[in-house]
């Protein structure tokens, strides 16, 4: 039997406010346990929550970016359940009327095709604390520093049909929330966590199969592994005549397997009701207009502008525009004087390779946009060849100079453009290249490249390649 995979994602995005969603407690990561939990976070008697305006603005910003409906009047609700790291015995969230409804994110797959991933909603809520099971012998601890941290939970429709689509969506969403500066996207610190709902059904069947929810995946690699395992497991269970039971499951990266944690709850199990301590959340027309006016240029519009204004290919424009820091680096280099197409080639080539090799983000690049523009400028004006440009780039990466000119001067890398000097080197190489000359005259073009290579080697890469080609061809009567 042929099976179809059905996937939906729920992503918890930690918002970049300095304080929690209902209190003034800090949201900074890494503090000593239980040092950032106030009486509001603990719901002590008489303590009342107050909504963080910055969290609301970030939620609205996201809704505008994905073309969603902004509910200017939404309701905060209590989601009731007991867990040791939930000191209130309930979580303040949104249920029937979230602040963001609809919208979607367009993903690009490996083969270049695109797909629009529809979103159901995005709602504001507070995070729970954290249970710690590995620090105490025979006991667990509870750290309430995260309790009350502002989250935006982003929920998709079940429209993804493979792990690759799910990963592409998660990466696109990760890029977008970082681009909008509403989340730092740090998955290791829990700022961006995905719950993946997975089910399978026979191809052609309209009804969905029973889903299982894989909780708290904090890396794209683990997401891929978890989905692949869960799909195989569910198909094997059904083909063995067993039924899938709706459940919440955890992924173990050491074994590559999922395991059931608890039977999955439905909305009715949480007994939602409007929080009596919080009035309806109202976004005024003036608030909405202010947030719209402060919106940055969105990736799709930036991509189109990069292609039309700078003459980049659609592929290069997309790669350079989807991440805010990358787009800023590119435009800084261009505004400093770099040719746009050369800047794109360097960023997607040598710079990208160096960042991947050293596991750095573009914000951590040892070579700045201005320095890269300097390298490109010296290639463009003939001071150095492209090959020597790579040497200059590597030196800047290692911190061996303040800029391209300093490296070129300190290492004596200026290109030889004196035709007399180049001609002398060519004559010396030709005197030793009788076999290559004969091959070239017999119609073998590769022989010419061999001679050019010898000249460049003899000049230590400093001879102007275009002049070398012209002089050799002239001397060989081409």
Buried (B, 14 or more C-beta within 10 A) or exposed (E): EEBBBBBBBBBBBBBBBEBBBBBEBBBEBEEEBBEBBBEBBBBEEEBEBEBBEBBBBBBBBBBBBBEBEBBBEBBBBBBBEEEEBBBBEBBBBBBEBBBBBBBBBBBBEEEEEEBEBEBBBBBBBBBBBBEBEEEEEEEEBBBBBBBBBBBBBBBBBBBBEBBBBBBBBBBBBBBBBBBBEBBBBEBEEBBBBBBBBBBBBEEEEEEBBBBBBBBEBBBBEBBBBBBBBBBEBBBEBBEEEEEBEBBBBBBBEEEEBBEEEEEBEEEEEBEBEBBEBBEEBEBEEEBBEEBEEEEBEBBEEBBBBBBEEBEBEEEBBBBBBBBBBBBEBBBBBBEBEBBBBBBBBBBBEBBBEBBEEEEEEBEEBEBBBBBBBBBBBBBBEEBBBEEBBBBBBBBBBEEEBEBBBBBBEEBEBBBBBEEEBBBEBBEEBBEEBEEBBEBBEEEEEEBBEBBBEBBBEBBEBBBBBEBBBBBBBEBBEE
